[in-house]
């Protein structure tokens, strides 16, 4: 049996560094687009809330207060912010790791990539759960309505 070595390492050659750098360019592009989308989302939320409040009439009743539109858009932007932020930090730390061949930067990059995929995975679980609950409620409602008629 071999003794355990705490300093196990993986050698990264030039081709892997080039692949990481190309990936970093795309993740930078996607994260910048994500930040632009976040800004637009908050802007559209503010405009929507303002216009719906200013032009409120009895015929255009949404069922929720018009001023809540900004809050809904802001919460959506907050939920979307974290994966974009983790992806941006991954890009930044990967750039530093590739340029300086810095192990600590590479560790930080991998930590942010892990956080990105963990967040996306948890959001996928939440969305699937919400869909399943909605389908169960819809199925129960349909069977209840069929029994009444």
N, CA, C and O of each residue as an XYZ file, in Angstrom:
596
protein
N       0.842     -1.180      0.000
C       0.000      0.000      0.000
C       0.885      1.241      0.000
O       1.846      1.333      0.765
N       0.553      2.185     -0.860
C       1.351      3.391     -0.962
C       0.988      4.363      0.143
O      -0.181      4.476      0.511
N       1.976      5.065      0.676
C       1.659      6.092      1.685
C       0.910      7.249      1.029
O       1.172      7.603     -0.121
N      -0.021      7.827      1.774
C      -0.799      8.945      1.242
C       0.072     10.187      1.177
O       0.800     10.500      2.119
N      -0.007     10.867      0.091
C       0.758     12.079     -0.108
C      -0.203     13.259     -0.118
O      -1.108     13.324     -0.950
N      -0.002     14.198      0.818
C      -0.885     15.357      0.903
C      -0.672     16.327     -0.249
O      -1.536     17.155     -0.538
N       0.461     16.228     -0.895
C       0.773     17.157     -1.972
C       0.578     16.524     -3.345
O       1.361     16.766     -4.264
N      -0.462     15.720     -3.481
C      -0.753     15.168     -4.797
C      -1.020     16.323     -5.753
O      -1.641     17.319     -5.381
N      -0.558     16.185     -6.961
C      -0.774     17.276     -7.897
C      -1.111     16.712     -9.274
O      -0.794     15.570     -9.608
N      -1.748     17.539    -10.030
C      -2.080     17.230    -11.414
C      -1.275     18.192    -12.268
O      -1.284     19.400    -12.029
N      -0.601     17.676    -13.231
C       0.185     18.526    -14.127
C      -0.731     19.069    -15.228
O      -1.497     18.336    -15.854
N      -0.620     20.352    -15.431
C      -1.433     21.020    -16.444
C      -0.496     21.495    -17.543
O       0.388     22.319    -17.309
N      -0.700     20.969    -18.735
C       0.180     21.355    -19.833
C      -0.384     22.571    -20.575
O      -1.435     23.098    -20.212
N       0.316     22.997    -21.596
C      -0.050     24.196    -22.343
C      -1.413     24.063    -23.009
O      -2.178     25.027    -23.057
N      -1.722     22.882    -23.522
C      -3.017     22.690    -24.185
C      -4.179     22.872    -23.202
O      -5.195     23.475    -23.549
N      -4.034     22.361    -21.995
C      -5.081     22.529    -20.984
C      -5.203     23.996    -20.599
O      -6.313     24.505    -20.440
N      -4.072     24.681    -20.448
C      -4.123     26.114    -20.139
C      -4.790     26.899    -21.269
O      -5.545     27.836    -21.010
N      -4.519     26.524    -22.505
C      -5.180     27.198    -23.633
C      -6.682     26.941    -23.625
O      -7.468     27.847    -23.902
N      -7.085     25.710    -23.308
C      -8.522     25.394    -23.205
C      -9.169     26.184    -22.075
O     -10.268     26.713    -22.240
N      -8.501     26.267    -20.932
C      -9.025     27.057    -19.812
C      -9.151     28.530    -20.194
O     -10.134     29.186    -19.849
N      -8.163     29.037    -20.899
C      -8.199     30.440    -21.297
C      -9.331     30.698    -22.292
O      -9.997     31.731    -22.217
N      -9.553     29.767    -23.220
C     -10.675     29.915    -24.159
C     -12.005     29.840    -23.424
O     -12.927     30.599    -23.722
N     -12.102     28.933    -22.470
C     -13.321     28.833    -21.657
C     -13.534     30.110    -20.866
O     -14.659     30.591    -20.735
N     -12.459     30.650    -20.344
C     -12.535     31.893    -19.575
C     -13.065     33.032    -20.423
O     -13.847     33.851    -19.940
N     -12.653     33.097    -21.669
C     -13.157     34.166    -22.544
C     -14.670     34.064    -22.718
O     -15.376     35.071    -22.669
N     -15.160     32.850    -22.920
C     -16.608     32.664    -23.082
C     -17.358     32.949    -21.792
O     -18.425     33.563    -21.825
N     -16.823     32.518    -20.658
C     -17.521     32.778    -19.389
C     -17.504     34.266    -19.059
O     -18.442     34.776    -18.446
N     -16.447     34.963    -19.460
C     -16.425     36.417    -19.279
C     -17.517     37.056    -20.127
O     -18.259     37.914    -19.648
N     -17.616     36.644    -21.377
C     -18.640     37.163    -22.288
C     -20.039     36.905    -21.727
O     -20.875     37.808    -21.699
N     -20.289     35.677    -21.284
C     -21.612     35.324    -20.763
C     -21.917     36.093    -19.473
O     -23.048     36.533    -19.268
N     -20.926     36.252    -18.617
C     -21.182     36.970    -17.364
C     -21.419     38.460    -17.619
O     -22.264     39.066    -16.960
N     -20.693     39.056    -18.557
C     -20.936     40.465    -18.886
C     -22.340     40.624    -19.469
O     -23.053     41.563    -19.114
N     -22.742     39.718    -20.356
C     -24.117     39.753    -20.871
C     -25.125     39.591    -19.734
O     -26.177     40.231    -19.737
N     -24.804     38.739    -18.767
C     -25.685     38.549    -17.621
C     -25.844     39.819    -16.807
O     -26.949     40.146    -16.374
N     -24.736     40.546    -16.591
C     -24.825     41.810    -15.848
C     -25.625     42.847    -16.634
O     -26.395     43.610    -16.051
N     -25.447     42.875    -17.947
C     -26.243     43.791    -18.776
C     -27.723     43.431    -18.665
O     -28.568     44.313    -18.515
N     -28.035     42.136    -18.738
C     -29.416     41.684    -18.606
C     -29.985     42.067    -17.240
O     -31.146     42.468    -17.146
N     -29.176     41.947    -16.175
C     -29.640     42.334    -14.843
C     -29.988     43.817    -14.788
O     -31.012     44.199    -14.221
N     -29.146     44.638    -15.371
C     -29.437     46.068    -15.414
C     -30.710     46.359    -16.179
O     -31.532     47.166    -15.746
N     -30.875     45.701    -17.318
C     -32.100     45.887    -18.107
C     -33.329     45.393    -17.357
O     -34.396     46.002    -17.438
N     -33.181     44.294    -16.630
C     -34.293     43.741    -15.868
C     -34.775     44.720    -14.799
O     -35.977     44.925    -14.632
N     -33.843     45.314    -14.087
C     -34.224     46.288    -13.058
C     -34.802     47.546    -13.709
O     -35.771     48.113    -13.204
N     -34.218     47.981    -14.817
C     -34.728     49.154    -15.536
C     -36.145     48.914    -16.031
O     -37.015     49.766    -15.852
N     -36.386     47.770    -16.649
C     -37.719     47.443    -17.156
C     -38.710     47.319    -16.000
O     -39.862     47.735    -16.122
N     -38.267     46.752    -14.884
C     -39.141     46.660    -13.710
C     -39.545     48.024    -13.194
O     -40.704     48.243    -12.843
N     -38.585     48.948    -13.146
C     -38.899     50.299    -12.675
C     -39.846     51.003    -13.642
O     -40.804     51.650    -13.219
N     -39.577     50.878    -14.930
C     -40.442     51.511    -15.935
C     -41.839     50.899    -15.908
O     -42.838     51.616    -15.960
N     -41.904     49.568    -15.828
C     -43.202     48.888    -15.793
C     -44.011     49.313    -14.576
O     -45.189     49.651    -14.693
N     -43.381     49.297    -13.413
C     -44.083     49.715    -12.193
C     -44.544     51.152    -12.269
O     -45.651     51.474    -11.836
N     -43.708     52.021    -12.814
C     -44.059     53.433    -12.924
C     -45.228     53.642    -13.882
O     -46.187     54.343    -13.559
N     -45.140     53.029    -15.064
C     -46.213     53.222    -16.049
C     -47.518     52.581    -15.605
O     -48.588     53.149    -15.819
N     -47.445     51.408    -14.992
C     -48.695     50.783    -14.546
C     -49.349     51.575    -13.426
O     -50.575     51.624    -13.329
N     -48.535     52.194    -12.580
C     -49.091     53.028    -11.515
C     -49.660     54.326    -12.089
O     -50.732     54.771    -11.679
N     -48.937     54.935    -13.043
C     -49.375     56.214    -13.610
C     -50.633     56.064    -14.459
O     -51.498     56.939    -14.442
N     -50.742     54.971    -15.194
C     -51.879     54.781    -16.092
C     -52.858     53.744    -15.576
O     -53.466     53.004    -16.349
N     -53.002     53.700    -14.272
C     -53.890     52.723    -13.648
C     -55.348     53.052    -13.969
O     -55.787     54.198    -13.875
N     -56.076     52.011    -14.348
C     -57.510     52.159    -14.568
C     -58.188     50.893    -14.068
O     -57.529     49.899    -13.763
N     -59.478     50.942    -13.991
C     -60.230     49.795    -13.498
C     -60.174     48.613    -14.461
O     -60.268     47.463    -14.032
N     -60.022     48.885    -15.762
C     -60.004     47.806    -16.746
C     -58.691     47.030    -16.748
O     -58.659     45.877    -17.179
N     -57.618     47.638    -16.278
C     -56.306     46.993    -16.314
C     -55.890     46.505    -14.927
O     -54.763     46.741    -14.490
N     -56.782     45.844    -14.259
C     -56.482     45.338    -12.925
C     -55.677     44.049    -13.038
O     -56.157     43.064    -13.599
N     -54.452     44.053    -12.507
C     -53.574     42.898    -12.595
C     -53.798     41.878    -11.480
O     -53.342     40.739    -11.580
N     -54.473     42.267    -10.456
C     -54.656     41.368     -9.319
C     -53.604     41.579     -8.239
O     -53.759     41.096     -7.117
N     -52.549     42.289     -8.566
C     -51.518     42.657     -7.592
C     -51.279     44.153     -7.725
O     -51.532     44.724     -8.785
N     -50.796     44.793     -6.670
C     -50.508     46.231     -6.792
C     -49.437     46.483     -7.865
O     -48.466     45.734     -7.974
N     -49.625     47.519     -8.631
C     -48.715     47.827     -9.733
C     -47.307     48.138     -9.231
O     -46.322     47.847     -9.909
N     -47.217     48.727     -8.047
C     -45.906     49.044     -7.488
C     -45.125     47.782     -7.109
O     -43.909     47.835     -6.928
N     -45.817     46.663     -6.991
C     -45.143     45.394     -6.679
C     -44.341     44.863     -7.867
O     -43.492     43.988     -7.703
N     -44.610     45.391     -9.055
C     -43.875     44.940    -10.237
C     -42.375     45.180    -10.075
O     -41.566     44.331    -10.449
N     -42.002     46.337     -9.518
C     -40.585     46.620     -9.297
C     -39.987     45.604     -8.333
O     -38.861     45.146     -8.529
N     -40.734     45.254     -7.299
C     -40.232     44.287     -6.316
C     -40.086     42.908     -6.957
O     -39.106     42.209     -6.699
N     -41.042     42.516     -7.784
C     -40.955     41.220     -8.471
C     -39.737     41.185     -9.395
O     -39.000     40.199     -9.419
N     -39.527     42.261    -10.153
C     -38.365     42.321    -11.035
C     -37.065     42.340    -10.233
O     -36.084     41.716    -10.638
N     -37.044     43.047     -9.101
C     -35.831     43.125     -8.274
C     -35.491     41.768     -7.657
O     -34.320     41.394     -7.595
N     -36.505     41.028     -7.201
C     -36.263     39.695     -6.638
C     -35.757     38.756     -7.736
O     -34.850     37.957     -7.505
N     -36.341     38.855     -8.915
C     -35.864     38.043    -10.041
C     -34.410     38.378    -10.357
O     -33.604     37.478    -10.591
N     -34.074     39.647    -10.364
C     -32.691     40.065    -10.627
C     -31.752     39.568     -9.528
O     -30.625     39.167     -9.816
N     -32.198     39.589     -8.291
C     -31.370     39.109     -7.180
C     -31.098     37.614     -7.311
O     -29.978     37.160     -7.074
N     -32.113     36.855     -7.687
C     -31.930     35.414     -7.882
C     -30.953     35.159     -9.033
O     -30.117     34.259     -8.949
N     -31.054     35.933    -10.084
C     -30.204     35.766    -11.258
C     -28.783     36.304    -11.039
O     -27.852     35.885    -11.726
N     -28.613     37.230    -10.084
C     -27.317     37.870     -9.847
C     -26.233     36.876     -9.435
O     -25.116     36.938     -9.949
N     -26.542     35.968     -8.523
C     -25.509     35.109     -7.950
C     -24.820     34.200     -8.961
O     -23.591     34.135     -8.951
N     -25.541     33.491     -9.840
C     -24.800     32.689    -10.809
C     -23.946     33.539    -11.755
O     -22.852     33.126    -12.139
N     -24.435     34.714    -12.129
C     -23.654     35.599    -12.998
C     -22.396     36.059    -12.265
O     -21.312     36.101    -12.846
N     -22.546     36.399    -11.002
C     -21.408     36.851    -10.195
C     -20.380     35.740    -10.023
O     -19.182     35.993    -10.155
N     -20.818     34.508     -9.728
C     -19.891     33.386     -9.595
C     -19.165     33.113    -10.913
O     -17.970     32.815    -10.912
N     -19.869     33.211    -12.021
C     -19.255     32.990    -13.323
C     -18.225     34.080    -13.635
O     -17.162     33.798    -14.187
N     -18.544     35.310    -13.282
C     -17.601     36.407    -13.490
C     -16.340     36.207    -12.652
O     -15.228     36.399    -13.143
N     -16.514     35.821    -11.385
C     -15.348     35.590    -10.524
C     -14.531     34.408    -11.018
O     -13.302     34.438    -10.946
N     -15.192     33.359    -11.522
C     -14.463     32.245    -12.120
C     -13.590     32.756    -13.262
O     -12.420     32.387    -13.364
N     -14.150     33.595    -14.114
C     -13.420     34.131    -15.263
C     -12.208     34.938    -14.828
O     -11.112     34.776    -15.363
N     -12.419     35.796    -13.864
C     -11.334     36.659    -13.388
C     -10.206     35.848    -12.766
O      -9.035     36.080    -13.067
N     -10.549     34.898    -11.902
C      -9.522     34.087    -11.241
C      -8.836     33.136    -12.230
O      -7.642     32.868    -12.094
N      -9.566     32.630    -13.211
C      -8.953     31.775    -14.225
C      -7.951     32.573    -15.051
O      -6.864     32.083    -15.355
N      -8.317     33.800    -15.412
C      -7.383     34.651    -16.156
C      -6.091     34.845    -15.373
O      -4.999     34.719    -15.928
N      -6.216     35.153    -14.082
C      -5.025     35.347    -13.252
C      -4.224     34.058    -13.115
O      -2.993     34.081    -13.141
N      -4.917     32.942    -12.971
C      -4.226     31.662    -12.813
C      -3.455     31.293    -14.070
O      -2.323     30.817    -13.989
N      -4.063     31.510    -15.236
C      -3.397     31.163    -16.497
C      -2.231     32.112    -16.773
O      -1.163     31.672    -17.200
N      -2.424     33.392    -16.537
C      -1.368     34.366    -16.827
C      -0.183     34.233    -15.880
O       0.968     34.311    -16.309
N      -0.461     34.034    -14.589
C       0.603     34.010    -13.584
C       1.002     32.594    -13.164
O       1.945     32.416    -12.393
N       0.276     31.580    -13.676
C       0.459     30.193    -13.255
C       0.380     30.088    -11.730
O       1.221     29.464    -11.082
N      -0.650     30.714    -11.190
C      -0.849     30.817     -9.740
C      -1.828     29.748     -9.273
O      -2.976     29.709     -9.718
N      -1.375     28.896     -8.387
C      -2.201     27.800     -7.870
C      -3.355     28.316     -7.018
O      -4.459     27.775     -7.086
N      -3.118     29.361     -6.213
C      -4.181     29.918     -5.372
C      -5.304     30.520     -6.217
O      -6.480     30.374     -5.885
N      -4.947     31.185     -7.291
C      -5.962     31.738     -8.188
C      -6.758     30.621     -8.859
O      -7.971     30.731     -9.040
N      -6.072     29.562     -9.219
C      -6.755     28.421     -9.824
C      -7.724     27.786     -8.836
O      -8.814     27.362     -9.220
N      -7.331     27.719     -7.562
C      -8.211     27.197     -6.513
C      -9.450     28.088     -6.382
O     -10.572     27.589     -6.300
N      -9.242     29.404     -6.362
C     -10.375     30.330     -6.255
C     -11.305     30.208     -7.461
O     -12.526     30.277     -7.325
N     -10.713     30.025     -8.641
C     -11.519     29.870     -9.851
C     -12.379     28.617     -9.764
O     -13.572     28.650    -10.064
N     -11.761     27.507     -9.349
C     -12.527     26.255     -9.266
C     -13.595     26.337     -8.181
O     -14.665     25.743     -8.319
N     -13.318     27.062     -7.116
C     -14.301     27.249     -6.042
C     -15.520     28.028     -6.561
O     -16.658     27.696     -6.228
N     -15.281     29.053     -7.369
C     -16.387     29.831     -7.935
C     -17.150     29.046     -8.989
O     -18.366     29.194     -9.109
N     -16.456     28.213     -9.753
C     -17.157     27.367    -10.726
C     -18.048     26.364    -10.009
O     -19.168     26.094    -10.442
N     -17.545     25.817     -8.917
C     -18.354     24.898     -8.105
C     -19.580     25.620     -7.542
O     -20.683     25.073     -7.563
N     -19.396     26.846     -7.040
C     -20.515     27.621     -6.500
C     -21.548     27.907     -7.589
O     -22.751     27.854     -7.336
N     -21.077     28.209     -8.798
C     -21.980     28.460     -9.923
C     -22.860     27.247    -10.192
O     -24.083     27.367    -10.266
N     -22.237     26.072    -10.341
C     -23.008     24.880    -10.669
C     -23.854     24.395     -9.496
O     -24.923     23.822     -9.706
N     -23.398     24.612     -8.274
C     -24.216     24.273     -7.103
C     -25.490     25.121     -7.096
O     -26.587     24.605     -6.880
N     -25.336     26.413     -7.331
C     -26.482     27.327     -7.352
C     -27.452     26.937     -8.465
O     -28.660     26.869     -8.238
N     -26.931     26.680     -9.667
C     -27.782     26.293    -10.792
C     -28.496     24.973    -10.489
O     -29.674     24.821    -10.811
N     -27.794     24.019     -9.874
C     -28.394     22.733     -9.521
C     -29.516     22.886     -8.511
O     -30.575     22.273     -8.654
N     -29.287     23.706     -7.486
C     -30.322     23.940     -6.476
C     -31.530     24.631     -7.103
O     -32.671     24.292     -6.789
N     -31.286     25.598     -7.988
C     -32.403     26.270     -8.662
C     -33.175     25.292     -9.550
O     -34.400     25.371     -9.638
N     -32.471     24.380    -10.202
C     -33.155     23.378    -11.034
C     -34.035     22.481    -10.168
O     -35.161     22.168    -10.554
N     -33.542     22.067     -9.009
C     -34.332     21.239     -8.091
C     -35.576     21.997     -7.630
O     -36.672     21.439     -7.590
N     -35.399     23.270     -7.283
C     -36.536     24.080     -6.827
C     -37.574     24.225     -7.946
O     -38.772     24.085     -7.699
N     -37.124     24.501     -9.159
C     -38.057     24.681    -10.278
C     -38.794     23.384    -10.591
O     -40.003     23.401    -10.823
N     -38.084     22.264    -10.600
C     -38.733     20.973    -10.852
C     -39.755     20.671     -9.763
O     -40.841     20.170    -10.056
N     -39.420     20.967     -8.516
C     -40.352     20.748     -7.404
C     -41.604     21.610     -7.559
O     -42.721     21.133     -7.357
N     -41.412     22.878     -7.919
C     -42.562     23.770     -8.120
C     -43.441     23.249     -9.251
O     -44.667     23.260     -9.137
N     -42.824     22.793    -10.347
C     -43.601     22.241    -11.462
C     -44.384     20.998    -11.037
O     -45.555     20.852    -11.391
N     -43.751     20.111    -10.288
C     -44.443     18.902     -9.842
C     -45.612     19.230     -8.919
O     -46.681     18.631     -9.028
N     -45.407     20.175     -8.018
C     -46.496     20.586     -7.116
C     -47.623     21.225     -7.926
O     -48.799     20.967     -7.667
N     -47.264     22.064     -8.914
C     -48.289     22.701     -9.744
C     -49.068     21.658    -10.543
O     -50.287     21.764    -10.683
N     -48.372     20.656    -11.063
C     -49.074     19.585    -11.787
C     -49.989     18.793    -10.864
O     -51.100     18.434    -11.254
N     -49.534     18.516     -9.645
C     -50.368     17.782     -8.688
C     -51.607     18.591     -8.317
O     -52.710     18.050     -8.242
N     -51.421     19.885     -8.088
C     -52.562     20.746     -7.756
C     -53.517     20.834     -8.938
O     -54.733     20.773     -8.757
N     -52.981     20.976    -10.145
C     -53.833     21.051    -11.333
C     -54.601     19.745    -11.527
O     -55.787     19.764    -11.855
N     -53.924     18.606    -11.324
C     -54.599     17.312    -11.448
C     -55.684     17.136    -10.406
O     -56.769     16.639    -10.708
N     -55.390     17.546     -9.171
C     -56.399     17.439     -8.117
C     -57.578     18.369     -8.403
O     -58.728     18.012     -8.145
N     -57.296     19.554     -8.932
C     -58.374     20.489     -9.241
C     -59.265     19.955    -10.354
O     -60.488     20.083    -10.298
N     -58.655     19.366    -11.349
C     -59.437     18.818    -12.468
C     -60.318     17.662    -11.985
O     -61.492     17.584    -12.348
N     -59.761     16.777    -11.177
C     -60.582     15.647    -10.693
C     -61.684     16.155     -9.760
O     -62.786     15.607     -9.758
N     -61.404     17.194     -8.969
C     -62.421     17.764     -8.095
C     -63.535     18.379     -8.931
O     -64.713     18.198     -8.624
N     -63.177     19.095     -9.969
C     -64.187     19.738    -10.833
C     -64.997     18.668    -11.593
O     -66.195     18.854    -11.807
N     -64.379     17.575    -11.993
C     -65.098     16.513    -12.679
C     -66.102     15.831    -11.745
O     -67.189     15.442    -12.173
N     -65.735     15.688    -10.476
C     -66.645     15.089     -9.518
C     -67.849     15.977     -9.239
O     -68.925     15.473     -8.914
N     -67.685     17.294     -9.361
C     -68.782     18.219     -9.096
C     -69.768     18.240    -10.252
O     -70.947     18.528    -10.048
N     -69.315     17.947    -11.444
C     -70.178     18.111    -12.623
C     -70.693     16.847    -13.098
O     -71.434     16.812    -14.081
